[in-house]
Amino acid sequence: MCIESPLLLRADAALLQNDLDKIYQWCIVNKLLLNVEKCSNLSFNRKSQPIFYSYQINGILLLRSKSVTDLGVTFDTRLDFTQHIDNIVFKAYTKLGFIKRNTRHFSGVLALKVLFFTIVRSGLEYC
């Protein structure tokens, strides 16, 4: 069992803060706008007592979040994808309801099948 010392953890946090400062300076040099208000702090762990450190960019404290969505995939702090699956299923039911409401008078099964595959199934298969 490896026990991490508080000094090592503080040193790691300081290194990460230094990297955040360098990224911000790189953005300034390359004339890239960084919207710090949209940035957040998310730690992935499975510990019962995780270690938290307050990070900042350009003097603005980064808010800690419990989940983040990136390219349509929802990540949470425990890397448990139940929230992502729930989001995908909710969107699929919403799209299916849209198809059902707007195709009540359709008699062709092929048209309904094409709509389902195009709108609902494509969302289920992505990520």
C-alpha positions, 0 to 999 in steps of 0.5 A: 500500500502506497501512502502519499505524503502531504508534501508530495501532494502539495508539490504535485498541485503546485506543478499543475498550477504552474502548468495552468499559468504557462497555458494561460501565458501561451494563450496570451502570446498566441492571441487566443482568448481563454474564457476562464469562466467556462473552465472548471476543476474536475478530479477523477478518483475513487477515494472516500476522502479525496484531496482538493486543491484550489486552482486558478487561472489569471487570478480567477478561482476555478470552480469545482464541478462534479461532472463535465460533458466533452464532445457529447460524453458526460464524465463524472468524478468517479468515472461512472458513466450512468449519468451519460447513459441516462442522458443518452436514453432521455434524448432517445426517448425525446426524439422517439416521442417527436417521431411518434407525434409527427408521424401519426398518419404515416402508413409506410413502415419503411418511412418510420424505420428510416426516421428511427434509424436516422434520428434515434438510433444514430444518437444511441450509437454515438459515444 
